[in-house]
Amino acid sequence: MLDTKKLMSDISIPLAERMRPKSLEDYIGQTHLLGESGPIKRALDSNIIPSMILWGPPGVGKTTLAYLIAQKLDRPFYNLSAISSGVKDVREIITQAQKSGGLFEKKKPLLFIDEIHRFSKTQQDSVLGAVEKGTINLIGATTENPSFEVISALLSRCQVYNLQEHKKEDLDLLLQNACKADLFLKNFTINIKESDYLIGLSGGDARKLLNLLEIIVSSFKKGETVEITNKLTKQLSNESIARYDKNGEQHYDIISAFIKSIRGSDPNAAIYWLARMVEGGEDPLFIARRLIILASEDIGLANPNALLLSNSCFQSVQVIGWPESRIILAQCVIYLANSPKSNMAYKAINKAQEFIRKNGDAPVPLPLRNSPTQLMKDLNYGTGYLYSHDYPNSFIAQEFLPEEIKGTSFIEASDNKKEQEIKANIIKNWKEKYK
C-alpha cells in the first residue's frame, strides 16, 4: 500500500505522486463510477467487488483507484506492471495469494496489473485460472480497448469500467488542491491567474498537469510569488516536454501527428514521428494496429492493397520482434504515405450510422428475410427474392432497403479517380435510384 506520509514529505518524488488521494473521498472525477449510484461505489458498499478492467487514457486515475479500492476493502494488494513482469511473477503472486486469503471473499487478495494490454495471451492465461477459481480479484488497467487486447475468456470474467477524461473544473480543482496541500508548493505564494495553456498541455492527464505545475514553480526561489499565466507556462514548459515520454504522457499527441502526416501524404514527416515513437519505446504493435485502421479510414478504396500490406505489417511485427520490426514499420509507413487517399468507406459507414440513430430501425423486407423453417416460408419470408447469379452479369435490379427508406444514398464520391469509378458503377447498375 502507498506510504502517503513519505509521499507528502519527500520532494524528490514527483508532485503527481505526492498528491495521490489518500482515500476515495479525496478522489476527483469518475462520478459515473464512484457517485452514489455508481457501480463501483455500490460494489464497495456491499464489500463484494468483481474482477474488473479499468479502461481510459493516461492520467485519469486508474492506478490510484485500484490502490484506493484495496484500501477501502482492507485487502492484500499485489501490483504488477505488464511491461516488466512475466508468467513467473504472476504465478509467484498467485501462490502468495492462496496462502493469504484464498476463497474467503472478505480478505480475497487483489492483483493489480498495470498496462494489462501488454501481456501476451500466455501471460493473460496465467491469470485466468486464479480469477476463475476465486483465488484473487483482478484489477487490470489499460489505455487500449480491452475488447481487442484482453483474451475473451478473461474479459468475460471481468467488469469493464471506462474512466473518462477529466473535465476542466476537475483539473482546476487538482491545481488548487496541490497549491494548498503540498509541502513543497507551500513555500511559494502561487496565484493561478490563467490555467488554459497549462491544462491544454496536459491533454486532460492529471499526472502530467501536476508535474508541469511543479516544473513551473521550481523555476522560482522559495518565498517568491508565482503568478501562473498562459505566457509563463508556454515559456517554461517548451523545453521540458520536448521529448517523447515512453510512459504515455505524449502517447496520443505523437500518434496523432504520425497519422495526420500519413493522411497528408508526407512520408518524411511520417518517418520522423515513427522514429520519435521508436526512440521513445512505444509498443510496435500499437503502431502497427493504427496503420491498419488508417489503411481503411484514409486510403480505403483508392488502394485496397494498403489494407493487405498493413495487415501483413502487423503480422510481421508480431513474428520478427524488436528492433528489426522498425524496418517493417518504416516500409509500410512510406507506402501508405505515398498511396492515393480515399475516405469514402469511412464517410459511408458514419452517414449510415447517423441515419439509423436518427430514424430508428426499419423492418427487414420479407424477400430478404431468412426462411429456414416451413412456418417462416408460410409467412412469406424470402418470397420474391431474385437470385442475382441467375441473371446476366449476376445482376438484377430489386429493392434491398426497407420500403420506408428506399432510394436513400450513403455513399458519396469525391473527385478521387477510384471513387469516381465506384460512383459510375452504381449509376450503371441503379440508374437514377441513388441520386
Sequence and secondary structure as in RCSB ss.txt:
>XXXX:A:sequence
MLDTKKLMSDISIPLAERMRPKSLEDYIGQTHLLGESGPIKRALDSNIIPSMILWGPPGVGKTTLAYLIAQKLDR
PFYNLSAISSGVKDVREIITQAQKSGGLFEKKKPLLFIDEIHRFSKTQQDSVLGAVEKGTINLIGATTENPSFEV
ISALLSRCQVYNLQEHKKEDLDLLLQNACKADLFLKNFTINIKESDYLIGLSGGDARKLLNLLEIIVSSFKKGET
VEITNKLTKQLSNESIARYDKNGEQHYDIISAFIKSIRGSDPNAAIYWLARMVEGGEDPLFIARRLIILASEDIG
LANPNALLLSNSCFQSVQVIGWPESRIILAQCVIYLANSPKSNMAYKAINKAQEFIRKNGDAPVPLPLRNSPTQL
MKDLNYGTGYLYSHDYPNSFIAQEFLPEEIKGTSFIEASDNKKEQEIKANIIKNWKEKYK
>XXXX:A:secstr
   HHHHHH TTS HHHHT  SSGGG  S HHHHSTT HHHHHHHHT    EEEE  TTSSHHHHHHHHHHHHT 
 EEEEETTT  HHHHHHHHHHHHHHTTT GGG  EEEEETGGGS HHHHHHHHHHHHHTS EEEEEESS HHHHS
 HHHHTTSEEEE     HHHHHHHHHHHHHH TTGGGSEEEES  HHHHHHHTT HHHHHHHHHHHHHTS TT E
EEE HHHHHHHHTTTT S  TTTTTHHHHHHHHHHHHHTT HHHHHHHHHHHHHHT  HHHHHHHHHHHIIIIIG
GG THHHHHHHHHHHHHHHH TTTHHHHHHHHHHHHHHS    HHHHHHHHHHHHHHHH      GGGS   SHH
HHHTTTTTT   GGGSGGG      S GGGTT       S HHHHHHHHHHHHHHTTS  
